[in-house]
Amino acid sequence: MSGRIRYTEEFKREAVAQVTDRGHSVTSVAKRIGVSSKSLYDWVKRFGDAPDTSADASEIKRLKAELRRVTEERDILKKATAYFAKDHG
């Protein structure tokens, strides 16, 4: 048996989503999940959207990912505010 680990397609797609949908870097995701950056780049190439070559399209993609992150943070803060207001009000 070789020392290689076989990852499920679901695992790979989730890792790719962290890069393509949530805007995290390949390096940070690879380190966090314990795979090589090369493997994750290969998965992005296989499962991710075709990369945009224009600078504008790249910036739009980055901004959309940042907007999703900020929206998630806002929603968490709204829930926390409501919780504490109810608890102490």
The first five atom37 places (N, CA, C, CB, O) and aatype in JSON, in Angstrom:
{
  "aatype": [12, 15, 7, 1, 9, 1, 18, 16, 6, 6, 13, 11, 1, 6, 0, 19, 0, 5, 19, 16, 3, 1, 7, 8, 15, 19, 16, 15, 19, 0, 11, 1, 9, 7, 19, 15, 15, 11, 15, 10, 18, 3, 17, 19, 11, 1, 13, 7, 3, 0, 14, 3, 16, 15, 0, 3, 0, 15, 6, 9, 11, 1, 10, 11, 0, 6, 10, 1, 1, 19, 16, 6, 6, 1, 3, 9, 10, 11, 11, 0, 16, 0, 18, 13, 0, 11, 3, 8, 7],
  "atom_mask": [
    [1, 1, 1, 1, 1],
    [1, 1, 1, 1, 1],
    [1, 1, 1, 0, 1],
    [1, 1, 1, 1, 1],
    [1, 1, 1, 1, 1],
    [1, 1, 1, 1, 1],
    [1, 1, 1, 1, 1],
    [1, 1, 1, 1, 1],
    [1, 1, 1, 1, 1],
    [1, 1, 1, 1, 1],
    [1, 1, 1, 1, 1],
    [1, 1, 1, 1, 1],
    [1, 1, 1, 1, 1],
    [1, 1, 1, 1, 1],
    [1, 1, 1, 1, 1],
    [1, 1, 1, 1, 1],
    [1, 1, 1, 1, 1],
    [1, 1, 1, 1, 1],
    [1, 1, 1, 1, 1],
    [1, 1, 1, 1, 1],
    [1, 1, 1, 1, 1],
    [1, 1, 1, 1, 1],
    [1, 1, 1, 0, 1],
    [1, 1, 1, 1, 1],
    [1, 1, 1, 1, 1],
    [1, 1, 1, 1, 1],
    [1, 1, 1, 1, 1],
    [1, 1, 1, 1, 1],
    [1, 1, 1, 1, 1],
    [1, 1, 1, 1, 1],
    [1, 1, 1, 1, 1],
    [1, 1, 1, 1, 1],
    [1, 1, 1, 1, 1],
    [1, 1, 1, 0, 1],
    [1, 1, 1, 1, 1],
    [1, 1, 1, 1, 1],
    [1, 1, 1, 1, 1],
    [1, 1, 1, 1, 1],
    [1, 1, 1, 1, 1],
    [1, 1, 1, 1, 1],
    [1, 1, 1, 1, 1],
    [1, 1, 1, 1, 1],
    [1, 1, 1, 1, 1],
    [1, 1, 1, 1, 1],
    [1, 1, 1, 1, 1],
    [1, 1, 1, 1, 1],
    [1, 1, 1, 1, 1],
    [1, 1, 1, 0, 1],
    [1, 1, 1, 1, 1],
    [1, 1, 1, 1, 1],
    [1, 1, 1, 1, 1],
    [1, 1, 1, 1, 1],
    [1, 1, 1, 1, 1],
    [1, 1, 1, 1, 1],
    [1, 1, 1, 1, 1],
    [1, 1, 1, 1, 1],
    [1, 1, 1, 1, 1],
    [1, 1, 1, 1, 1],
    [1, 1, 1, 1, 1],
    [1, 1, 1, 1, 1],
    [1, 1, 1, 1, 1],
    [1, 1, 1, 1, 1],
    [1, 1, 1, 1, 1],
    [1, 1, 1, 1, 1],
    [1, 1, 1, 1, 1],
    [1, 1, 1, 1, 1],
    [1, 1, 1, 1, 1],
    [1, 1, 1, 1, 1],
    [1, 1, 1, 1, 1],
    [1, 1, 1, 1, 1],
    [1, 1, 1, 1, 1],
    [1, 1, 1, 1, 1],
    [1, 1, 1, 1, 1],
    [1, 1, 1, 1, 1],
    [1, 1, 1, 1, 1],
    [1, 1, 1, 1, 1],
    [1, 1, 1, 1, 1],
    [1, 1, 1, 1, 1],
    [1, 1, 1, 1, 1],
    [1, 1, 1, 1, 1],
    [1, 1, 1, 1, 1],
    [1, 1, 1, 1, 1],
    [1, 1, 1, 1, 1],
    [1, 1, 1, 1, 1],
    [1, 1, 1, 1, 1],
    [1, 1, 1, 1, 1],
    [1, 1, 1, 1, 1],
    [1, 1, 1, 1, 1],
    [1, 1, 1, 0, 1]
  ],
  "atom_positions": [
    [[0.84, -1.19, 0.0], [0.0, 0.0, 0.0], [0.89, 1.25, 0.0], [-0.96, 0.0, 1.23], [1.87, 1.32, 0.74]],
    [[0.54, 2.22, -0.82], [1.33, 3.45, -0.88], [0.95, 4.35, 0.29], [1.11, 4.19, -2.23], [-0.09, 4.16, 0.92]],
    [[1.79, 5.32, 0.57], [1.56, 6.24, 1.68], [0.63, 7.38, 1.33], [0.0, 0.0, 0.0], [0.42, 8.28, 2.14]],
    [[0.07, 7.35, 0.14], [-0.81, 8.44, -0.31], [-2.2, 8.32, 0.31], [-0.92, 8.44, -1.84], [-2.74, 7.22, 0.46]],
    [[-2.75, 9.45, 0.67], [-4.1, 9.49, 1.22], [-5.07, 9.81, 0.09], [-4.21, 10.54, 2.38], [-4.81, 10.71, -0.72]],
    [[-6.17, 9.08, 0.03], [-7.19, 9.33, -0.98], [-8.3, 10.16, -0.34], [-7.76, 7.98, -1.56], [-8.9, 9.74, 0.65]],
    [[-8.57, 11.33, -0.9], [-9.61, 12.2, -0.38], [-10.88, 12.03, -1.21], [-9.15, 13.67, -0.39], [-10.81, 11.79, -2.41]],
    [[-12.03, 12.16, -0.57], [-13.3, 12.03, -1.27], [-13.51, 13.25, -2.17], [-14.47, 11.87, -0.27], [-12.93, 14.31, -1.94]],
    [[-14.35, 13.08, -3.16], [-14.67, 14.2, -4.04], [-15.33, 15.32, -3.25], [-15.58, 13.74, -5.19], [-15.08, 16.5, -3.51]],
    [[-16.18, 14.96, -2.29], [-16.84, 15.97, -1.45], [-15.82, 16.8, -0.68], [-17.82, 15.29, -0.47], [-15.94, 18.02, -0.6]],
    [[-14.8, 16.14, -0.12], [-13.74, 16.84, 0.61], [-13.03, 17.82, -0.32], [-12.72, 15.83, 1.21], [-12.78, 18.97, 0.05]],
    [[-12.7, 17.36, -1.52], [-11.99, 18.2, -2.49], [-12.84, 19.4, -2.89], [-11.6, 17.38, -3.72], [-12.33, 20.52, -2.97]],
    [[-14.11, 19.16, -3.15], [-15.0, 20.25, -3.57], [-15.16, 21.29, -2.46], [-16.37, 19.69, -3.97], [-15.23, 22.49, -2.73]],
    [[-15.23, 20.83, -1.22], [-15.34, 21.77, -0.09], [-14.06, 22.6, 0.03], [-15.61, 21.0, 1.23], [-14.12, 23.8, 0.28]],
    [[-12.92, 21.97, -0.15], [-11.64, 22.69, -0.11], [-11.59, 23.74, -1.22], [-10.45, 21.71, -0.23], [-11.17, 24.87, -1.0]],
    [[-12.02, 23.35, -2.42], [-12.05, 24.28, -3.55], [-13.0, 25.44, -3.27], [-12.47, 23.55, -4.85], [-12.7, 26.58, -3.6]],
    [[-14.15, 25.15, -2.66], [-15.12, 26.21, -2.34], [-14.54, 27.23, -1.38], [-16.39, 25.6, -1.75], [-14.86, 28.42, -1.47]],
    [[-13.69, 26.79, -0.46], [-13.06, 27.73, 0.46], [-12.19, 28.73, -0.3], [-12.22, 26.98, 1.5], [-12.04, 29.88, 0.12]],
    [[-11.63, 28.29, -1.4], [-10.78, 29.17, -2.22], [-11.64, 30.0, -3.18], [-9.74, 28.34, -3.01], [-11.52, 31.22, -3.22]],
    [[-12.49, 29.33, -3.94], [-13.22, 30.03, -5.02], [-14.42, 30.82, -4.52], [-13.67, 29.04, -6.05], [-14.71, 31.89, -5.06]],
    [[-15.12, 30.32, -3.51], [-16.33, 31.0, -3.05], [-16.1, 31.92, -1.87], [-17.37, 29.98, -2.69], [-16.72, 32.97, -1.77]],
    [[-15.21, 31.52, -0.98], [-15.02, 32.29, 0.25], [-13.79, 33.18, 0.23], [-14.94, 31.36, 1.42], [-13.56, 33.95, 1.16]],
    [[-12.99, 33.06, -0.83], [-11.87, 33.99, -1.01], [-10.63, 33.71, -0.19], [0.0, 0.0, 0.0], [-9.76, 34.58, -0.1]],
    [[-10.52, 32.54, 0.41], [-9.32, 32.21, 1.15], [-8.2, 31.84, 0.18], [-9.58, 31.07, 2.15], [-8.48, 31.4, -0.93]],
    [[-6.96, 32.01, 0.59], [-5.84, 31.68, -0.3], [-5.63, 30.17, -0.35], [-4.56, 32.39, 0.17], [-5.95, 29.45, 0.59]],
    [[-5.09, 29.71, -1.47], [-4.78, 28.29, -1.62], [-3.83, 27.85, -0.52], [-4.18, 28.01, -3.02], [-4.01, 26.79, 0.07]],
    [[-2.82, 28.66, -0.25], [-1.82, 28.31, 0.75], [-2.45, 28.13, 2.13], [-0.73, 29.37, 0.81], [-2.15, 27.16, 2.83]],
    [[-3.32, 29.07, 2.52], [-3.91, 28.98, 3.87], [-4.86, 27.79, 3.99], [-4.66, 30.28, 4.2], [-4.87, 27.11, 5.02]],
    [[-5.64, 27.54, 2.96], [-6.56, 26.4, 3.0], [-5.78, 25.09, 3.01], [-7.53, 26.43, 1.79], [-6.08, 24.18, 3.78]],
    [[-4.77, 25.0, 2.15], [-3.96, 23.78, 2.08], [-3.32, 23.48, 3.44], [-2.87, 23.91, 1.0], [-3.33, 22.33, 3.89]],
    [[-2.78, 24.49, 4.06], [-2.14, 24.3, 5.38], [-3.16, 23.86, 6.41], [-1.45, 25.6, 5.83], [-2.9, 22.96, 7.21]],
    [[-4.34, 24.51, 6.4], [-5.38, 24.23, 7.39], [-5.92, 22.8, 7.27], [-6.52, 25.22, 7.24], [-6.2, 22.16, 8.29]],
    [[-6.07, 22.3, 6.04], [-6.65, 20.96, 5.86], [-5.59, 19.88, 5.71], [-7.56, 20.94, 4.66], [-5.93, 18.69, 5.62]],
    [[-4.32, 20.27, 5.67], [-3.24, 19.28, 5.65], [-2.95, 18.65, 4.3], [0.0, 0.0, 0.0], [-2.61, 17.47, 4.23]],
    [[-3.1, 19.43, 3.23], [-2.72, 18.93, 1.91], [-1.7, 19.88, 1.3], [-3.98, 18.78, 0.98], [-1.52, 21.0, 1.79]],
    [[-1.04, 19.43, 0.26], [-0.07, 20.31, -0.4], [-0.79, 21.36, -1.23], [0.9, 19.48, -1.28], [-1.9, 21.14, -1.71]],
    [[-0.14, 22.5, -1.39], [-0.71, 23.54, -2.24], [-0.87, 23.03, -3.66], [0.19, 24.8, -2.22], [-1.85, 23.37, -4.33]],
    [[0.06, 22.22, -4.12], [-0.01, 21.65, -5.48], [-1.3, 20.85, -5.63], [1.22, 20.74, -5.76], [-2.01, 21.0, -6.63]],
    [[-1.61, 20.0, -4.65], [-2.84, 19.2, -4.72], [-4.06, 20.11, -4.79], [-2.95, 18.26, -3.51], [-4.97, 19.89, -5.59]],
    [[-4.08, 21.14, -3.94], [-5.25, 22.03, -3.91], [-5.36, 22.81, -5.21], [-5.16, 23.0, -2.72], [-6.47, 22.99, -5.72]],
    [[-4.24, 23.27, -5.78], [-4.29, 23.93, -7.09], [-4.87, 22.98, -8.14], [-2.88, 24.41, -7.51], [-5.66, 23.4, -8.98]],
    [[-4.47, 21.72, -8.09], [-5.0, 20.73, -9.03], [-6.51, 20.57, -8.85], [-4.3, 19.37, -8.84], [-7.25, 20.49, -9.83]],
    [[-6.97, 20.53, -7.6], [-8.4, 20.39, -7.33], [-9.17, 21.61, -7.83], [-8.65, 20.19, -5.82], [-10.25, 21.48, -8.4]],
    [[-8.59, 22.79, -7.62], [-9.25, 24.03, -8.09], [-9.37, 23.98, -9.61], [-8.44, 25.3, -7.64], [-10.4, 24.33, -10.17]],
    [[-8.31, 23.53, -10.26], [-8.34, 23.43, -11.72], [-9.4, 22.43, -12.17], [-6.95, 23.0, -12.26], [-10.08, 22.65, -13.17]],
    [[-9.55, 21.35, -11.42], [-10.5, 20.3, -11.8], [-11.94, 20.65, -11.44], [-10.11, 19.0, -11.13], [-12.84, 20.46, -12.25]],
    [[-12.17, 21.16, -10.23], [-13.53, 21.37, -9.73], [-13.98, 22.83, -9.72], [-13.63, 20.83, -8.35], [-15.17, 23.11, -9.66]],
    [[-13.03, 23.75, -9.78], [-13.38, 25.16, -9.69], [-13.85, 25.71, -11.02], [0.0, 0.0, 0.0], [-13.77, 25.04, -12.05]],
    [[-14.33, 26.92, -10.98], [-14.72, 27.59, -12.21], [-13.48, 27.88, -13.03], [-15.5, 28.9, -11.91], [-12.38, 28.01, -12.48]],
    [[-13.65, 27.97, -14.32], [-12.52, 28.34, -15.17], [-12.03, 29.71, -14.74], [-12.92, 28.33, -16.68], [-12.83, 30.63, -14.6]],
    [[-10.74, 29.87, -14.54], [-10.22, 31.14, -14.05], [-10.42, 32.26, -15.07], [-8.74, 31.01, -13.7], [-10.24, 32.07, -16.28]],
    [[-10.79, 33.43, -14.58], [-10.92, 34.6, -15.43], [-9.55, 35.19, -15.65], [-11.88, 35.65, -14.82], [-8.74, 35.26, -14.72]],
    [[-9.28, 35.62, -16.85], [-7.96, 36.16, -17.14], [-7.92, 37.67, -17.03], [-7.52, 35.75, -18.52], [-6.84, 38.25, -16.87]],
    [[-9.06, 38.33, -17.1], [-9.04, 39.79, -17.03], [-8.9, 40.26, -15.58], [-10.31, 40.38, -17.66], [-9.39, 39.62, -14.66]],
    [[-8.21, 41.38, -15.42], [-8.01, 41.94, -14.08], [-9.34, 42.36, -13.46], [-7.04, 43.15, -14.15], [-9.55, 42.18, -12.26]],
    [[-10.24, 42.91, -14.26], [-11.54, 43.34, -13.75], [-12.35, 42.16, -13.23], [-12.33, 44.08, -14.83], [-12.95, 42.24, -12.15]],
    [[-12.37, 41.07, -13.98], [-13.12, 39.89, -13.55], [-12.53, 39.33, -12.26], [-13.13, 38.82, -14.65], [-13.27, 38.88, -11.38]],
    [[-11.22, 39.35, -12.14], [-10.56, 38.87, -10.94], [-10.92, 39.74, -9.74], [-9.04, 38.84, -11.15], [-11.17, 39.23, -8.64]],
    [[-10.94, 41.04, -9.94], [-11.3, 41.96, -8.87], [-12.76, 41.77, -8.46], [-11.05, 43.41, -9.3], [-13.07, 41.81, -7.27]],
    [[-13.64, 41.58, -9.4], [-15.05, 41.34, -9.1], [-15.2, 40.08, -8.26], [-15.88, 41.23, -10.39], [-15.95, 40.07, -7.28]],
    [[-14.51, 39.02, -8.64], [-14.57, 37.76, -7.9], [-14.07, 37.95, -6.46], [-13.73, 36.68, -8.62], [-14.66, 37.44, -5.52]],
    [[-12.95, 38.69, -6.31], [-12.4, 38.95, -4.98], [-13.38, 39.76, -4.14], [-11.06, 39.69, -5.09], [-13.58, 39.46, -2.96]],
    [[-13.98, 40.76, -4.73], [-14.92, 41.61, -4.0], [-16.18, 40.85, -3.61], [-15.28, 42.82, -4.83], [-16.71, 41.07, -2.52]],
    [[-16.67, 39.98, -4.48], [-17.83, 39.17, -4.13], [-17.53, 38.26, -2.95], [-18.28, 38.33, -5.34], [-18.36, 38.09, -2.06]],
    [[-16.33, 37.67, -2.94], [-15.95, 36.81, -1.82], [-15.86, 37.61, -0.53], [-14.6, 36.11, -2.12], [-16.3, 37.16, 0.52]],
    [[-15.28, 38.81, -0.62], [-15.18, 39.67, 0.56], [-16.57, 40.08, 1.05], [-14.33, 40.91, 0.25], [-16.82, 40.11, 2.25]],
    [[-17.46, 40.39, 0.12], [-18.82, 40.75, 0.49], [-19.52, 39.61, 1.21], [-19.62, 41.15, -0.75], [-20.22, 39.84, 2.2]],
    [[-19.33, 38.38, 0.73], [-19.94, 37.22, 1.41], [-19.41, 37.1, 2.84], [-19.65, 35.92, 0.63], [-20.18, 36.87, 3.77]],
    [[-18.09, 37.25, 3.0], [-17.51, 37.16, 4.35], [-18.06, 38.24, 5.27], [-15.98, 37.27, 4.28], [-18.44, 37.96, 6.41]],
    [[-18.09, 39.47, 4.78], [-18.57, 40.59, 5.6], [-20.05, 40.43, 5.93], [-18.33, 41.93, 4.88], [-20.47, 40.74, 7.05]],
    [[-20.83, 39.94, 4.99], [-22.24, 39.7, 5.24], [-22.44, 38.64, 6.31], [-22.95, 39.27, 3.95], [-23.29, 38.79, 7.18]],
    [[-21.64, 37.56, 6.26], [-21.71, 36.53, 7.3], [-21.36, 37.12, 8.66], [-20.76, 35.36, 6.97], [-22.03, 36.83, 9.65]],
    [[-20.31, 37.94, 8.71], [-19.91, 38.56, 9.98], [-21.02, 39.46, 10.51], [-18.61, 39.37, 9.8], [-21.31, 39.45, 11.7]],
    [[-21.65, 40.25, 9.63], [-22.73, 41.13, 10.03], [-23.89, 40.34, 10.6], [-23.2, 41.98, 8.85], [-24.46, 40.72, 11.63]],
    [[-24.25, 39.24, 9.94], [-25.36, 38.42, 10.4], [-25.07, 37.84, 11.78], [-25.64, 37.3, 9.41], [-25.97, 37.78, 12.63]],
    [[-23.85, 37.42, 12.01], [-23.46, 36.89, 13.33], [-23.58, 37.99, 14.38], [-22.02, 36.32, 13.3], [-24.1, 37.75, 15.47]],
    [[-23.09, 39.19, 14.06], [-23.17, 40.3, 15.0], [-24.62, 40.69, 15.29], [-22.4, 41.5, 14.47], [-24.95, 41.03, 16.43]],
    [[-25.49, 40.66, 14.28], [-26.91, 40.96, 14.5], [-27.52, 39.97, 15.48], [-27.68, 40.92, 13.16], [-28.25, 40.37, 16.39]],
    [[-27.22, 38.69, 15.3], [-27.76, 37.66, 16.19], [-27.23, 37.85, 17.61], [-27.4, 36.26, 15.68], [-27.98, 37.71, 18.57]],
    [[-25.95, 38.17, 17.73], [-25.38, 38.38, 19.06], [-26.0, 39.6, 19.73], [-23.86, 38.55, 18.96], [-26.3, 39.57, 20.92]],
    [[-26.2, 40.66, 18.97], [-26.81, 41.87, 19.52], [-28.22, 41.59, 20.0], [-26.83, 42.99, 18.47], [-28.61, 42.01, 21.09]],
    [[-28.99, 40.87, 19.2], [-30.37, 40.53, 19.59], [-30.36, 39.67, 20.85], [-31.1, 39.8, 18.45], [-31.18, 39.87, 21.74]],
    [[-29.45, 38.73, 20.92], [-29.37, 37.83, 22.07], [-29.07, 38.61, 23.34], [-28.29, 36.76, 21.84], [-29.74, 38.44, 24.36]],
    [[-28.06, 39.46, 23.27], [-27.68, 40.22, 24.47], [-28.72, 41.26, 24.85], [-26.35, 40.89, 24.27], [-28.91, 41.54, 26.03]],
    [[-29.4, 41.84, 23.87], [-30.44, 42.82, 24.15], [-31.61, 42.13, 24.87], [-30.92, 43.5, 22.85], [-32.18, 42.69, 25.8]],
    [[-31.95, 40.94, 24.44], [-33.04, 40.18, 25.05], [-32.63, 39.73, 26.46], [-33.42, 38.95, 24.17], [-33.44, 39.77, 27.39]],
    [[-31.39, 39.32, 26.61], [-30.89, 38.8, 27.88], [-30.78, 39.89, 28.94], [-29.53, 38.14, 27.68], [-31.01, 39.62, 30.12]],
    [[-30.43, 41.11, 28.53], [-30.2, 42.18, 29.49], [-31.23, 43.28, 29.4], [-28.83, 42.76, 29.29], [-31.06, 44.34, 30.01]],
    [[-32.27, 43.08, 28.68], [-33.23, 44.16, 28.47], [-34.5, 43.96, 29.11], [0.0, 0.0, 0.0], [-35.38, 44.81, 29.0]]
  ]
}
